[in-house]
Amino acid sequence: MLKILPFVLSFMISAIHFSKAQTVDGVALADIESTYIELTRRGKIFNRNIQLEVDFGQDRSKGRINDSQVTDENGRLVEFNSMVDALNFFDRLGYEYIDRADVGENQPLQYLLRRKKEELDLANSPARE
C-alpha cells in the first residue's frame, strides 16, 4: 500500500495541474463554479479528434467561438480523442452527464452536464470555523 501512495499522489497532483492549465474564456476549468455547463462538439471534417465549446454562462457577446473552446496554457485548442474522452475529462473535474440535445440536422450535438451532487453539497454548506 505504501508503495502505491506516491504514485496516486503524483497522479492527483498532475491531474489538478492539467485541469488548471486548461481554460475557457480565460477561466481555468477547475475554477468554473457553475452548476450546469453545456458542451458542444467542434472539429474538422477529416480530423478524428474533437474540440469542445464550453458554455458555463459566461458573456459570449463577443461572438468569437474560439474564446469559448478549451485551450491549453499556450492558447492552443485542446483536442479530445472522442466525446467519451471529453465526458470522462469533465467527470474528473466534478461534473456528471445529464442529457444530450440534437438541435438540428446541420447542428452539432450539445451535452448538458451538472456539477456532481456531493460537489454541490460542499459548495452550499455553511463555512465551518
N, C-alpha and C positions, 0 to 999 in steps of 0.2 A: 504494500500500500504506500509506504513512504517513497518508493522509487517512482511511483506514478504521480505523486503530488507535484513535483517540479514541472512535469510535462503538462499537467492540467492547468497549473497556474500560468505557465508561459503561453498556452493556447488561449486562455481567457484574456490575458493582457494584450496579445496580438489581435484578438477579435475586437476588443474595445478600441484599440488604436486604429484598426482598419475602418471601423464604423465612424470614428471621429474624423477620419481623413475624407470620407465621402460626404459631399454636400449637395444640397438643392437650394437654389437661390441664395447661396452663401451661408446657409444654415446647416450645421453638421447633422447628419441623420440621427445620431444618438441624442441630439438636443431638441428634436421636434417634440412638442408637448401636446399635439393634437390627439384627440381621442380617435378620430377617424382620418384615414388617408385614402386616396384613390390613386391606383397605379394604372397607367396607360402604356401599352407596349408600343415601342417605336423601333425602327430598324430599317436597314436597306433590304431591298428585294432579294438579292442573291447572297446576303450575309446570314449565316446560321445563327450568329449571336444577336442578342437584342439589347436595346437601351430602354430605359424607363423614364416616363414623365411622371412626376410625383406632385399631386395636389394635396396639400395639407391645410388649405385655407389661406395661403399666402396671397399677397397682392400680385395679380398677374396682369395688371393693366398695361404693362409694357408691351405685351403681346409677343414676346420672344420665347419660343418653345424651348430652346436650348437652356435658358435660365432655369427652367423647371425640371430639367433632366439631372440624373445623378452624375456627378462629376467627381474626379479624384483630386488629390491635393495639388496637382498641376493644372487643373481646369479641363482635363480631358474627359470625354464621356466614358462612363463605366459601362462595360458590356457584360451581360449575363449569358450563360450557356443556353438557358431556356426560361420560360416563365416560372417553372417549378423551382429553378435555381434562384430566381428573384424572390419568390414567395418564401423559400427557406431562409434567405438572407434577412428578409424583414421579420420573419418569425424569431430569429436570433436577436433582433432589435426590440422585441417585445410586442409585436403585432400578430394578429391572427386573421386568417381569411374569413370573410363574411359572405360575399356574393360576387358574381360576375355579371356584367351587363354587355349585351351585344347591341350597341347603339344603332347601327345601320349597316347596310350591305358593304359600303366602302369605308366604314369607320372601324378603327381598331377596338378590340375588346378592352373593357375597363374593369378593374378588380378593386373591390372595396375591402379594406382591412380596418380592424379595430384594435386599439391597444388591449392587450390581454387583461382579463378581469382582475387578476392579482396585481397587475401594474396599476390599474385604476384605483383599487382599494388603497394601495400605498400612497398614490398621489393625492387622494382625497382625505386621507386620515389626518387628524389634528397633529400638529408638531408636539413631540414629547421633549420635555426639558429635564 
